[in-house]
Amino acid sequence: MEETELVKRMIAGDEDAFAGIMEIYQPQALRAAYLISGNYADSEDIVQETFVACFLNRQKLREPAAFKGWFYKTLSRNAWRICGRKKKEQPAAELYPEDLPAPGLLLSRVVLAEEEKVICDAIEALPIKQRTVIVLYYYNEMSIKEIAKACGCLEGTVKSRLFNGKARLKELLSDREEKGGTAWTILS
């Protein structure tokens, strides 16, 4: 079934349609929330609160085709609120669970895990609003216009945050390279 039809049914109160929407959006939402918050437990809370808010406020959504932007705006606001009140550390074992499948041989897995950790650490070092824009743009493949709607700001602000976030990430990853780390060519 088409996503817009699911949204229309959800607005009408169909819980099965809402479950379908959750199935579609949960993996991306969890990834975005984790990359914004930097904390797995918080990311689960963010996603759960976002879905609850979306269902409770479903009548406020006038245009079903605008659901994606509305959803990510709600997710971003929840993430900013939760990140503002929580500054917890998390064990590395919880951040990088061993049961996640990784392609290739053992060496490939180790290299991939290290690269992911370095990139996640660099993203986490960004200010929260730059982090949000980077996550939505690169990981959720949203357009500048969609991100502006989701963050409740102008497209120029999104472009500025994206530009400055990319510059800061390059700086952080270059600093790591100068200290003997791997050469990174992302965000070209």
N, C-alpha and C positions, 0 to 999 in steps of 0.2 A: 504494500500500500504506500502511496506517495506521502511524503512528510507533511505537506500542507493539509492533506485530508486528515491525517492523524491529529494535527494541531486543531483543526476545526472540531473534530470529535472531542478532543480534550477540553476545549473551551465549553462545549456543551455538557461536560461532566462525565464523559466516558473514561472510566478508570483503566480499561484495557488499552485504549489509545494512549493514555498517559504512560502506561507501562512500556508501550512501543517506543514512545519518545525517549523515555529513560534509557532504554536499550540502545538507541541510536546515539544519544549524547553522552552517556556516562563515561565511556573510555576517554574521549577527548576532554571532557570536563574534569575528570580526575587528574589527567596529565597536566592540564592548564593550571588547576588549583595547586597541584604539587609544585610546579615550577614557579608559581607566584609566591606561595607560602614557604616553600623549602622544607616542609614538614609533612610527612605522610599522614599522620593522625589528623592534623589540621585540614589537610586537603580533603579527607573523607568527610569531615564536618562541613566544610565549605560546600561540597557537592550536595550533601544531604540537605542542608539548609536552602540551597538554591532550588533544588527540585521541590521542596515543600513550599517555598515562596511562590514558585511558578504555578503550582497547582492551586494554591489558595488565592492567588491574584489573577488567575486565568481569564476572568471576565474583563479585566482591564486591557487585555491584548485585543486591539481592534482589527488588526490586519494579520491573519495567520502566516502570511509570507514573511513577516518581520520577526518571527519567533526566534530565529538564531541570534540576531542582534539583541533582542530583549533578554534572552536567556543569558548571554555572555555579559550583558550589563549587570544583571542580577548577580552572576557569579563573581564578577570583578568587585562589585561593592561589598559582597559578603567576604571575599578574600581580604580586601583592604581593612574591613572592620575587624576581622579575626586576627590578622597580622598586627594590627595596631594594639591589640590587647594582649597578645601572646608573643613572647620571645623565648621559646623553649629550645633546648638542645635535644637532639635525638641521636640514639645510638646508630653507628654506621651500619650495623647489621640490619636494622629496620629500613634504612634508606635504600640499600642495595640487596634485596633478598636473594638468596642463593638459588631458589627454585625457579627463577625466571629463565626461560630458554634463551640461549645465545648461539648464534650460528658459528660453524667452523670448529677448528681444533682448539685445544686448551689455550695455546698462545693467543689465538684470535680472540677468545673470550676474555682473557686477561687484558689485552690491549683495548678491546671495546669497552670493558668495564671502567678502565682507567680514563679513557677519553670521555665517556659519559660523566664520570665523577668530576673531572676537571671542568667540563662545560657547565654542568649543574652548579658547581661551586662558583664559577664566574657569574652565571646568571643570578644566583642568590645574592651576590655582592652588589648588584645594581639596586638603585632606589626602587621602591615598590611600583611606582607608576611606569618607569622605564621597563622594569621587569615584566609587567603586565602586557605592555605593547609588544615587546620582543616575543613573549610566549604566544600571544594571539596571532601575531604575524607569521612567525616561523614554524611554530608547532601546530597551530590550528588552521593555518593557511587562510586567515581572514584578510579581506581587503582593508585599505586605509579607511574607507568610508564605513565599513562594518565595525571596525575597531573604534572609530570616533563615536558611533552610536552606542557601542557597548560601554565605553568609558565615560560617555556624557561630556565630550569635549569636541573641539573643532578639529577638522582634518589636519590643519597646519600644526596643531599641538601634537597630534599623533606622529606626524612626520618628524617633528623636532625631537620627540622622545625616542623615536626609532633611530634617528641619526645619532643622537647623543648616546643612546644605549649601545648601538653597534660600535661606536668609537670607544666607549668604556670597555666593552667586551674585548675588542682587539687589543687594547692597552693591557688589560688583565692577562690575556692569553699570551701576549708578547713578553710581559714580565716573567711569566712562567718559563717561556722558551729561553730567555736570557739567563735564567737560574738553572739551566740544564734540562729543561723539560722538552717535550715534543714540540716540533714546529706545527702550528695550526694554520690552516688556510680557509677556515669557515668564514662566513659573513663577508664574502668578497663583494 
